[in-house]
Amino acid sequence: MSTTLVNPATEAVIQEIEHLDVEGTDRAITAAVRAQREWAAVAPADRARVLRRFADAVDADIENLAQLETANSGHPITQSRWEAGHVRDVLEYSSGAPERLIGQQIPVAGGMNVTFHEPLGVVGVITPWNFPMTIASWGFAPALAAGNAVVLKPAEWTPLTSLRLGELALEAGLPEGLFQVLAGRGSVVGERFVSHPDVRKLVFTGSTAVGKRIMAGAADQVKRVTLELGGKSANIVFDDADIERAAATAPYSVFDNAGQDCCARSRLLVQRSVYDRFMEQFEQAVKNVVVGDPTDDATEVGPLVTLAHRDSVASFLTPDVPVAFQGSAPSGPGAWFAPTVVTPERGSRIATEEVFGPVVSVLPFEDEADAIQLANSSEYGLSGSIWTRDLGRGIRVARGVEGGNLSVNSHSSVRYTTPFGGFKQSGLGRELGPDAAEHFTETKNVFFASE
C-alpha cells in the first residue's frame, strides 16, 4: 500500500510513498530494542556529542528540508526555514540533557538513599501533518537524550521531512535502529505502536478523538502517554490594551500556517466598548495578509494541506454563519482558502469546534469576569493571549484562564526552552523545556544500608 503525495499549492504529484505493514513495523521495533540497550550504555557525554552531530547535520541541510516542507505541506518558504532551524535548536538544547539527568540523595535513617533516571526503552512518536518536522523533534530529541530508542510515524500526507531527518540521523552517526522513521497508516503502524509491548511510551500529536483512542489502548499495558491534542484558544483584547498593536498582530495569531495550528487563537474576544474600533483596524490588517505562492519569500500564508482538508474547513461556513470580512487568496489550482472573519453566536458550532483553517470567530464580552468565563467555555485549553496595559489584570486573567500556554501582550506559544502542553481535552503531559528528557525516564529509588 502507498500514498501519492501532492503539492497543495499546485496540485502536482510529488512522489509515491510506500507504507509499512505490521510485520515491517514489528521488525523495526525489534531493531529499536537492540539499539536502545547499547545506546543506554553509552556515556552521557558521548550521547550528547552524537546529538550535537545530529544538530549539525540538520543545520547543514536546512534549505533542503525547507524546500521539502514547502512542496509537501505548502508552508511558506520562510516559515519552513524557521521550522528546520527549530529542529536543529531542539536537538542542540536536548544535547545538554544526558549529563544533567541528575537524581537525588535523600537523607534517610540507616543508610543512603539515591534516585536514578532510567530510560524507558522504545518510544513511539506519532506526529501530525501541520508541523511535521518541528513536532517530531519535540518527541525524538529528548527521548534520545534520555537513552531511549525512537520509532517515528509521520502523518500520511506529510512524511518527507521526517524521512529526511531519519537519513540525517544515520549520517550523523546515530546507531542503526536507534531512530527509525516508519511511513504508514495510523491504523497499521500507529496501532502497532499502541499494542506492541516493547513500545513503552507513546507521544501523539493530533486530534482529540484519536488521542482518546490511543489513551484507551495504552491503558491495557499501562503504557505512558504524552498527548498534544486540539485547541480553540482565545485572544482576549481588553479596552485598556494597545488596540492598534492588538489588531495588527491578531491575524498572525490565527492565520499563520493557514490556521492549521492547534495553538491558533481562533476565538477573538474583544471588550464591547472597543469592539467597533478594533474591528475597523482588524479588517485592514486581515486584508494586508499576503496569501500566495509558498516559494515566494514575501508570502505569509500558503494553501491548506490538501483539497480534502479545504473542503472540511469550508463546511463550517454554512449559510447561517455571519461573515464580517475576508482577505484574499489565489484562484486556480491549489488548496487555497482566504482568511475569514466571522461574528457568530457564542454557542455556535464555528465558535466552539476546531476549524483548523484560516477562520476566526470574533465574540464581544462585557467585563473581566465575562472574558474569563467565555475563554473557559471550551472543552479545550491549549494556548491563548491577553491584551491589557494593566499588570494586575494581566496576572489575574492569566491565572484565571484554563490554558497551558498563555502570553500577555504577545502571541507566543512555543519556545523550546519552556514547557508546552494543554489543559482539559487539549492534552496530557508536557513537552519541551528543561524537564523534557525526564518525561522519557522512570525514577528508580535505591537504598544502601550502612550496616
NORQUI-V474446 format. One record per backbone hydrogen bond with DSSP energy under -0.5 kcal/mol. CO is the residue of the C=O (numbers start at 1). NH is the residue of the N-H. If there is no record, write none. Layout:
BEGIN
((CO;NH) (CO;NH))
END
This chain:
BEGIN
((1;19) (3;5) (3;17) (5;14) (5;15) (7;10) (7;11) (8;335) (12;7) (15;5) (16;18) (17;3) (21;25) (22;26) (23;27) (24;28) (25;29) (26;30) (27;31) (28;32) (29;33) (30;34) (31;35) (32;36) (33;37) (34;38) (35;39) (36;40) (37;41) (39;42) (43;46) (43;47) (44;48) (45;49) (46;50) (47;51) (48;52) (49;53) (50;54) (51;55) (52;56) (53;57) (54;58) (55;59) (56;60) (57;61) (58;61) (59;62) (61;65) (62;66) (63;67) (64;68) (65;69) (66;70) (67;71) (68;72) (69;73) (69;74) (69;75) (70;74) (76;79) (76;80) (77;81) (78;82) (79;83) (80;84) (81;85) (82;86) (83;87) (84;88) (85;89) (86;90) (87;91) (88;92) (89;93) (90;94) (91;95) (93;96) (94;97) (94;98) (97;100) (98;101) (100;102) (104;106) (104;115) (105;107) (106;113) (108;111) (110;450) (110;451) (112;448) (113;106) (114;446) (116;118) (116;444) (118;442) (121;149) (122;200) (122;201) (123;125) (123;151) (124;126) (124;203) (125;127) (125;153) (126;205) (131;135) (132;136) (133;137) (134;138) (135;139) (136;139) (136;140) (137;141) (139;143) (140;144) (141;145) (142;146) (143;148) (144;147) (149;123) (150;180) (151;125) (152;154) (152;182) (153;127) (155;158) (159;163) (160;164) (161;165) (162;166) (163;167) (164;168) (165;169) (166;170) (167;171) (168;172) (169;174) (170;173) (175;178) (175;179) (178;150) (180;152) (180;182) (181;183) (183;20) (185;188) (185;189) (185;190) (186;191) (188;192) (189;193) (190;194) (191;195) (192;196) (196;199) (198;122) (198;200) (200;224) (201;124) (202;204) (202;226) (203;126) (204;228) (207;211) (208;212) (209;213) (210;214) (211;215) (212;216) (213;217) (214;218) (215;219) (216;220) (217;220) (218;221) (218;223) (219;222) (224;202) (226;204) (227;229) (227;428) (228;206) (233;267) (234;236) (234;385) (235;237) (235;269) (236;238) (236;387) (237;271) (238;241) (241;243) (242;246) (243;247) (244;248) (245;249) (246;250) (247;251) (249;252) (249;253) (250;253) (250;254) (251;254) (251;255) (253;265) (255;258) (256;259) (257;260) (259;261) (261;264) (264;233) (264;266) (266;268) (266;361) (267;235) (267;269) (268;270) (268;363) (269;237) (270;365) (271;274) (272;275) (274;278) (275;279) (276;280) (277;281) (278;282) (279;283) (280;284) (281;285) (282;286) (283;287) (284;288) (286;289) (289;291) (290;292) (290;300) (290;301) (293;296) (294;77) (296;299) (301;292) (306;310) (307;311) (308;312) (309;313) (310;314) (311;315) (313;316) (314;317) (316;318) (318;321) (320;322) (321;323) (322;324) (322;343) (325;341) (334;336) (335;304) (339;327) (340;360) (341;324) (341;325) (342;362) (345;348) (348;351) (348;352) (349;352) (349;353) (353;355) (357;359) (358;340) (360;342) (360;362) (361;268) (361;363) (363;270) (365;272) (367;371) (368;372) (369;373) (370;374) (371;375) (372;376) (374;377) (376;378) (379;425) (381;404) (381;423) (382;405) (383;234) (384;407) (385;236) (386;388) (386;409) (387;238) (389;391) (390;394) (391;395) (392;396) (393;397) (394;398) (395;399) (396;400) (397;401) (401;403) (405;384) (407;386) (407;409) (413;415) (415;418) (416;433) (417;434) (420;431) (423;381) (423;426) (424;427) (425;230) (426;229) (428;227) (431;420) (433;436) (435;439) (436;439) (437;440) (438;441) (440;120) (442;118) (442;444) (443;445) (444;116) (446;114) (447;449) (448;112))
END
